[in-house]
Amino acid sequence: MGSVPGPAHLGDLYEKSLDCVHCGLCLSTCPTYRETGRENSSPRGRIYLMRGVAEGRIPLSDTVVDEAFLCLGCRACETACPSGVQFGAMLEETRAEVENRGARRGAPVRLERIGLRVVANARVLHAAFSLLGLAQRFRLDRAVLPLLPRSLRAAHAMLPSVPPAADRAPLPEFTPAVGEVRGRVGFLSGCVMSELFGTVNRATLRVLAHNGFEVVVPREQGCCGALHAHGGDATRAQQLLRHNMRAFAGVDTIVVNSAGCGASMRGAQDWLPGEGAAYASKVRDVSEFLDAAGLRAPAGRIDARVCYDDPCHLVHGQQVAAAPRRLLEAIDGLELVAHRDAASCCGAAGIYNLTHPDMSAAVLDRKLDALAEADPDVIATGNPGCLMQIRGGVAKRGLRALVVHPVELLDEAYRAGHAG
């Protein structure tokens, strides 16, 4: 390996960049390259820029900063890459360097940082969603909508109604298994999942219990740090990782139903070298875990045509593709329907639809075109950002499909079988 003429602390970024052989196999998988056709907006082009910064040949200019944050971080390039380039880790290191140097400025950036601080504090986040729920109930959010920036108006269209307080209440700390006990697992309730998708969390607990697993939900757990890592806030991401490492120290397996959270947790070694590996090895997506354990087939029936749409951080970040499909195929009456853009990004990418609304909308349009062609009754996807993004797009297009988490379909089938 050659020496690094740039800043010493960017040596790891430089070493990772050497894996890229510039073959271009990643180009057709990159959402931003597909939209722009610009080499700079491709994985190969961004690696060239990142390596140039690490070597000290290229300044951390507006071009480098813009491209680092225009990337959706979907990691489809990693799946396509024959050389095993760790693009996701490189991107997060570059964004951390941008933040360290204060190279991003302006009101939207300040608003983003405030939002990330809110997400990291469970009590503040809960209070914020409670206020939003009141505003939605009395339509105050619509009254102030014309005064908001365009990006926030677009985000409002994607935001679901804040659920009632009962759905946002803390999960039970212990859920007993149903039938013969097969093991005990921990469960990450998540920040956004707890506030907007509490019904999905409760469905997850029921499905795990139906499959013979006791579920522990540590009360002291918090945000996983995924959004902070993606946004370049390395210090806060490390703090949150360490907090959850302590919270889940007593379990051997941590089940996660949010693809973005799972991918970030499984990448703990990148943020905490030498201490994050053991924590990362515990993490399993709920679909991967149930598939490996051997699903207890639901007795209930669901007559529906279902399109499964791969969350990027599950199919590319965690290399889990077949497991959720096998679980859905286990449901009697359910017809799994393929669509041509299943493994491509939907444009959610954390808070990307806030920071880059035009590109996010363009990427979503490709996804919706493919889903409209398939015309399913139900679209299933396993990540909160994807659920909100696709639901908003489906509503705007006037498509008839319901958009749900796969575990909700399993839960419905178990409950239907029990009722029968």
C-alpha positions as CSV (number, residue, x, y, z in Angstrom):
1,M,0.0,0.0,0.0
2,G,1.2,3.5,-0.8
3,S,1.6,6.2,1.8
4,V,-1.1,8.8,2.4
5,P,0.1,12.3,1.7
6,G,-3.1,13.9,3.1
7,P,-4.3,14.1,6.7
8,A,-3.2,11.2,8.8
9,H,-6.6,10.5,10.3
10,L,-8.0,9.9,6.8
11,G,-5.6,7.0,6.2
12,D,-8.4,4.4,6.7
13,L,-10.5,6.2,4.1
14,Y,-7.6,6.1,1.7
15,E,-6.9,2.4,2.3
16,K,-10.6,1.5,1.6
17,S,-10.5,3.6,-1.6
18,L,-7.8,1.4,-3.0
19,D,-10.2,-1.5,-3.3
20,C,-12.1,0.2,-6.1
21,V,-10.8,-0.9,-9.6
22,H,-13.0,1.6,-11.5
23,C,-14.8,-1.1,-13.4
24,G,-18.1,0.8,-13.5
25,L,-20.3,-2.2,-12.7
26,C,-21.8,0.0,-9.9
27,L,-23.0,2.7,-12.2
28,S,-26.3,1.3,-13.3
29,T,-27.3,0.5,-9.7
30,C,-26.7,4.1,-8.4
31,P,-29.9,6.1,-8.1
32,T,-28.3,9.5,-8.4
33,Y,-26.2,8.4,-11.5
34,R,-29.3,7.0,-13.1
35,E,-31.0,10.4,-12.7
36,T,-28.1,12.7,-13.6
37,G,-25.7,10.7,-15.7
38,R,-22.8,12.6,-14.1
39,E,-19.7,10.6,-13.2
40,N,-19.2,12.7,-10.0
41,S,-22.7,11.4,-8.9
42,S,-21.7,7.8,-9.3
43,P,-20.0,5.6,-6.7
44,R,-16.9,5.4,-8.8
45,G,-16.8,9.2,-9.1
46,R,-17.4,9.8,-5.4
47,I,-14.6,7.4,-4.5
48,Y,-12.3,9.3,-6.7
49,L,-13.3,12.5,-4.9
50,M,-13.0,10.9,-1.4
51,R,-9.6,9.4,-2.3
52,G,-8.4,12.8,-3.5
53,V,-9.4,14.4,-0.2
54,A,-7.7,11.7,1.7
55,E,-4.5,12.1,-0.3
56,G,-4.6,15.9,0.0
57,R,-4.8,16.3,-3.8
58,I,-8.4,17.7,-3.7
59,P,-9.7,20.3,-1.2
60,L,-12.9,19.6,0.7
61,S,-14.7,21.8,-1.7
62,D,-18.4,22.5,-2.3
63,T,-18.4,19.8,-5.0
64,V,-17.1,17.2,-2.7
65,V,-19.5,18.2,0.1
66,D,-22.5,18.3,-2.3
67,E,-21.7,14.9,-3.8
68,A,-21.1,13.3,-0.3
69,F,-24.6,14.4,0.8
70,L,-26.4,13.9,-2.6
71,C,-25.6,10.2,-2.3
72,L,-28.5,8.3,-0.8
73,G,-26.2,5.9,1.0
74,C,-28.3,3.0,-0.3
75,R,-25.2,0.8,-0.8
76,A,-26.6,-0.9,-3.9
77,C,-23.1,-0.3,-5.3
78,E,-21.7,-2.7,-2.6
79,T,-24.0,-5.5,-3.9
80,A,-22.8,-4.9,-7.5
81,C,-19.1,-4.5,-6.6
82,P,-16.8,-7.5,-7.4
83,S,-14.0,-6.0,-5.3
84,G,-15.9,-5.7,-2.0
85,V,-15.6,-1.9,-1.7
86,Q,-16.9,-0.7,1.6
87,F,-18.7,2.3,0.2
88,G,-21.1,2.8,3.0
89,A,-18.3,3.1,5.6
90,M,-16.3,5.4,3.3
91,L,-19.3,7.7,2.8
92,E,-19.9,8.0,6.6
93,E,-16.2,8.7,7.2
94,T,-16.3,11.4,4.5
95,R,-19.4,13.0,6.0
96,A,-17.9,12.9,9.4
97,E,-14.9,14.8,8.0
98,V,-17.2,17.4,6.4
99,E,-18.9,17.9,9.8
100,N,-15.6,18.1,11.7
101,R,-14.4,20.8,9.4
102,G,-17.7,22.7,9.5
103,A,-17.9,22.6,5.7
104,R,-21.7,22.5,5.6
105,R,-23.6,25.7,6.6
106,G,-27.0,27.3,6.3
107,A,-30.4,27.2,7.9
108,P,-31.4,23.7,6.5
109,V,-28.2,22.2,8.0
110,R,-28.9,23.8,11.4
111,L,-32.5,22.5,11.3
112,E,-31.2,19.0,10.4
113,R,-28.8,19.1,13.4
114,I,-31.6,20.2,15.7
115,G,-33.7,17.3,14.5
116,L,-31.0,14.8,15.1
117,R,-30.6,16.1,18.7
118,V,-34.3,15.6,19.2
119,V,-34.2,12.1,17.8
120,A,-31.4,11.1,20.3
121,N,-33.5,12.2,23.3
122,A,-36.5,9.8,23.8
123,R,-38.4,12.2,26.1
124,V,-38.0,15.2,23.8
125,L,-38.9,13.1,20.8
126,H,-42.0,11.8,22.5
127,A,-43.1,15.3,23.5
128,A,-42.5,16.6,19.9
129,F,-44.7,13.9,18.4
130,S,-47.3,14.5,21.0
131,L,-47.4,18.2,20.0
132,L,-47.5,17.2,16.3
133,G,-50.4,14.8,17.1
134,L,-52.4,17.6,18.6
135,A,-51.6,19.9,15.7
136,Q,-52.8,17.2,13.3
137,R,-56.0,16.6,15.3
138,F,-57.0,20.3,15.1
139,R,-55.5,20.7,11.6
140,L,-53.1,23.3,12.8
141,D,-50.3,21.7,10.8
142,R,-52.2,22.5,7.6
143,A,-52.7,26.1,8.7
144,V,-49.0,26.7,8.9
145,L,-48.1,24.5,5.9
146,P,-47.9,27.5,3.4
147,L,-45.3,29.2,5.7
148,L,-42.9,26.2,5.7
149,P,-40.0,25.7,3.3
150,R,-40.7,23.6,0.3
151,S,-38.7,20.6,1.6
152,L,-40.8,20.6,4.8
153,R,-44.0,20.8,2.9
154,A,-42.9,17.8,0.9
155,A,-42.0,15.9,4.0
156,H,-45.4,16.7,5.6
157,A,-47.1,14.8,2.7
158,M,-45.1,11.7,3.6
159,L,-45.7,11.9,7.4
160,P,-48.4,9.6,8.7
161,S,-50.8,10.6,11.4
162,V,-49.3,10.4,14.8
163,P,-50.9,7.3,16.4
164,P,-52.9,7.5,19.7
165,A,-51.1,7.5,23.0
166,A,-51.8,3.8,23.6
167,D,-49.9,2.8,20.5
168,R,-46.9,5.0,21.5
169,A,-46.8,3.7,25.1
170,P,-43.6,1.8,26.1
171,L,-43.6,-1.9,25.2
172,P,-43.7,-4.5,28.0
173,E,-40.2,-5.3,29.3
174,F,-40.9,-9.0,29.0
175,T,-43.2,-10.9,26.6
176,P,-43.5,-14.7,27.3
177,A,-43.3,-17.3,24.5
178,V,-46.3,-19.1,23.2
179,G,-46.0,-22.9,23.5
180,E,-42.6,-24.6,23.8
181,V,-39.9,-22.1,24.6
182,R,-37.1,-22.0,21.9
183,G,-35.0,-19.1,23.3
184,R,-34.9,-15.6,24.6
185,V,-34.0,-12.5,22.5
186,G,-33.7,-8.7,23.0
187,F,-35.7,-6.3,20.9
188,L,-34.8,-2.8,19.7
189,S,-38.0,-0.7,19.9
190,G,-36.3,2.2,18.1
191,C,-37.1,5.9,18.1
192,V,-39.2,6.5,15.0
193,M,-40.6,3.0,15.2
194,S,-41.8,3.6,18.8
195,E,-43.5,6.9,17.9
196,L,-45.0,6.2,14.5
197,F,-45.1,2.4,14.2
198,G,-45.9,1.2,17.6
199,T,-48.4,-1.3,16.1
200,V,-45.6,-2.8,14.0
201,N,-43.5,-3.2,17.2
202,R,-46.3,-4.9,19.0
203,A,-47.0,-7.2,16.0
204,T,-43.3,-8.1,16.1
205,L,-43.4,-9.1,19.8
206,R,-46.5,-11.2,19.1
207,V,-44.9,-12.9,16.1
208,L,-41.7,-13.7,18.0
209,A,-43.8,-15.1,20.9
210,H,-45.9,-17.2,18.5
211,N,-42.6,-18.7,17.3
212,G,-41.6,-19.7,20.9
213,F,-39.3,-16.8,21.8
214,E,-39.3,-14.9,25.0
215,V,-38.7,-11.2,24.3
216,V,-36.8,-8.8,26.5
217,V,-37.2,-5.0,25.8
218,P,-34.6,-3.2,27.9
219,R,-36.1,0.0,29.3
220,E,-32.8,1.8,29.2
221,Q,-32.2,1.3,25.5
222,G,-32.2,4.4,23.2
223,C,-31.7,5.5,19.6
224,C,-29.4,3.3,17.7
225,G,-27.4,6.2,16.2
226,A,-28.1,5.3,12.5
227,L,-29.3,8.8,11.5
228,H,-26.4,10.4,13.3
229,A,-23.8,8.1,11.6
230,H,-25.4,8.8,8.2
231,G,-25.3,12.5,8.9
232,G,-21.7,12.6,9.8
233,D,-22.1,13.1,13.6
234,A,-19.6,10.4,14.5
235,T,-19.3,11.5,18.2
236,R,-23.0,11.2,18.8
237,A,-23.2,8.0,16.9
238,Q,-20.5,6.5,19.1
239,Q,-22.2,7.7,22.3
240,L,-25.5,6.1,21.3
241,L,-23.8,2.9,20.2
242,R,-22.1,2.5,23.6
243,H,-25.3,3.3,25.4
244,N,-27.1,0.5,23.6
245,M,-24.2,-1.9,24.0
246,R,-24.7,-1.6,27.8
247,A,-28.4,-1.8,27.5
248,F,-28.3,-5.1,25.6
249,A,-25.3,-6.6,27.4
250,G,-27.5,-9.3,28.9
251,V,-28.9,-10.8,25.7
252,D,-27.2,-13.0,23.0
253,T,-29.4,-11.9,20.1
254,I,-30.9,-8.4,19.3
255,V,-33.9,-8.6,17.0
256,V,-34.5,-5.4,14.9
257,N,-37.5,-4.6,12.6
258,S,-36.0,-1.5,11.1
259,A,-33.6,-2.2,8.3
260,G,-31.7,1.1,8.7
261,C,-31.2,0.5,12.4
262,G,-30.1,-3.0,11.9
263,A,-27.5,-2.1,9.2
264,S,-26.1,0.6,11.4
265,M,-25.9,-1.7,14.5
266,R,-24.2,-4.4,12.4
267,G,-21.6,-1.8,11.3
268,A,-20.7,-1.0,14.9
269,Q,-17.1,-2.2,14.3
270,D,-16.6,0.7,11.8
271,W,-17.5,3.2,14.5
272,L,-16.0,1.5,17.5
273,P,-13.0,-0.6,16.3
274,G,-12.1,-3.3,18.7
275,E,-15.2,-3.0,20.9
276,G,-18.2,-2.9,18.5
277,A,-17.7,-6.3,16.8
278,A,-19.3,-8.4,19.6
279,Y,-22.3,-6.1,19.7
280,A,-22.7,-6.2,15.9
281,S,-22.6,-10.0,15.9
282,K,-25.7,-10.1,18.1
283,V,-27.9,-8.1,15.6
284,R,-30.5,-9.8,13.4
285,D,-33.3,-8.5,11.3
286,V,-36.6,-10.0,12.4
287,S,-37.1,-11.7,9.0
288,E,-33.6,-13.1,8.9
289,F,-34.0,-14.4,12.5
290,L,-37.4,-16.1,12.0
291,D,-36.3,-17.6,8.7
292,A,-33.1,-19.1,10.3
293,A,-35.0,-20.3,13.4
294,G,-37.6,-22.0,11.2
295,L,-41.0,-20.2,11.1
296,R,-44.0,-21.8,12.7
297,A,-46.4,-21.6,9.8
298,P,-49.4,-19.4,10.5
299,A,-52.8,-21.2,10.5
300,G,-54.7,-18.2,9.2
301,R,-55.2,-17.2,5.6
302,I,-54.6,-13.9,3.8
303,D,-56.0,-13.7,0.2
304,A,-53.9,-10.9,-1.3
305,R,-51.4,-10.2,-4.1
306,V,-48.3,-8.8,-2.3
307,C,-45.3,-7.0,-3.7
308,Y,-42.3,-7.2,-1.4
309,D,-40.0,-4.1,-1.7
310,D,-36.5,-4.5,-0.4
311,P,-35.3,-1.8,2.0
312,C,-31.8,-0.8,0.9
313,H,-30.2,-1.3,4.3
314,L,-31.6,-4.8,4.4
315,V,-30.8,-6.1,0.9
316,H,-27.6,-4.2,0.4
317,G,-26.5,-3.2,3.9
318,Q,-27.2,-6.6,5.5
319,Q,-27.4,-8.9,2.4
320,V,-30.9,-10.2,3.4
321,A,-33.2,-10.7,0.4
322,A,-34.7,-14.2,0.4
323,A,-35.7,-14.5,4.1
324,P,-38.6,-12.0,4.0
325,R,-40.0,-13.5,0.8
326,R,-39.9,-17.0,2.3
327,L,-41.8,-15.8,5.4
328,L,-44.5,-14.2,3.3
329,E,-44.8,-17.3,1.0
330,A,-45.5,-19.3,4.2
331,I,-48.9,-17.5,4.6
332,D,-51.7,-19.5,3.1
333,G,-53.5,-17.6,0.3
334,L,-50.9,-14.9,-0.1
335,E,-49.5,-14.5,-3.7
336,L,-46.1,-13.0,-3.8
337,V,-45.8,-10.8,-6.9
338,A,-42.4,-9.6,-8.2
339,H,-41.9,-6.1,-9.6
340,R,-39.0,-4.9,-11.7
341,D,-37.5,-2.3,-9.2
342,A,-37.7,-4.2,-5.9
343,A,-34.0,-3.8,-4.9
344,S,-33.6,-0.1,-5.9
345,C,-33.9,2.8,-3.4
346,C,-37.3,4.4,-2.8
347,G,-35.6,7.8,-2.1
348,A,-36.3,7.9,1.7
349,A,-32.8,7.3,2.9
350,G,-33.3,8.6,6.5
351,I,-34.0,12.3,6.2
352,Y,-32.9,12.5,2.5
353,N,-36.5,13.5,1.4
354,L,-36.1,16.5,3.7
355,T,-32.6,17.5,2.5
356,H,-32.9,16.6,-1.2
357,P,-36.6,16.6,-2.0
358,D,-36.2,16.8,-5.8
359,M,-33.9,13.9,-6.1
360,S,-35.9,11.9,-3.6
361,A,-39.1,12.5,-5.6
362,A,-37.3,11.4,-8.9
363,V,-36.0,8.2,-7.3
364,L,-39.5,7.5,-5.8
365,D,-41.1,8.0,-9.2
366,R,-39.2,5.1,-10.7
367,K,-40.2,2.9,-7.8
368,L,-43.9,3.8,-8.1
369,D,-43.9,3.2,-11.8
370,A,-42.8,-0.4,-11.2
371,L,-45.3,-0.9,-8.4
372,A,-48.1,0.5,-10.5
373,E,-47.3,-2.0,-13.3
374,A,-47.5,-4.9,-10.8
375,D,-50.7,-3.5,-9.3
376,P,-50.6,-5.4,-6.0
377,D,-53.2,-5.4,-3.2
378,V,-50.4,-4.9,-0.6
379,I,-46.8,-3.5,-0.7
380,A,-44.6,-4.9,2.1
381,T,-41.3,-3.3,3.2
382,G,-39.3,-3.5,6.4
383,N,-38.1,0.0,7.3
384,P,-39.9,3.0,8.7
385,G,-38.5,5.5,6.2
386,C,-39.5,3.3,3.3
387,L,-43.0,2.8,4.8
388,M,-43.5,6.5,5.0
389,Q,-42.0,7.3,1.6
390,I,-43.9,4.6,-0.3
391,R,-47.2,5.3,1.5
392,G,-46.9,9.0,0.7
393,G,-46.1,8.2,-3.0
394,V,-48.9,5.6,-3.2
395,A,-51.4,8.1,-1.9
396,K,-50.2,10.9,-4.2
397,R,-50.4,8.5,-7.2
398,G,-53.8,7.2,-6.2
399,L,-52.7,3.6,-6.2
400,R,-54.9,1.1,-4.4
401,A,-52.3,-0.8,-2.5
402,L,-51.9,-0.9,1.3
403,V,-48.4,-0.4,2.5
404,V,-47.4,-2.5,5.5
405,H,-44.4,-4.0,7.3
406,P,-44.0,-7.8,6.5
407,V,-44.3,-8.7,10.2
408,E,-47.9,-7.2,10.2
409,L,-48.9,-9.7,7.6
410,L,-47.5,-12.6,9.6
411,D,-49.2,-11.2,12.8
412,E,-52.5,-11.0,10.9
413,A,-52.2,-14.6,9.7
414,Y,-51.4,-15.9,13.2
415,R,-54.3,-14.0,14.7
416,A,-56.7,-15.2,12.0
417,G,-55.6,-18.7,12.7
418,H,-56.1,-18.3,16.4
419,A,-59.6,-16.8,15.9
420,G,-60.5,-19.6,13.5
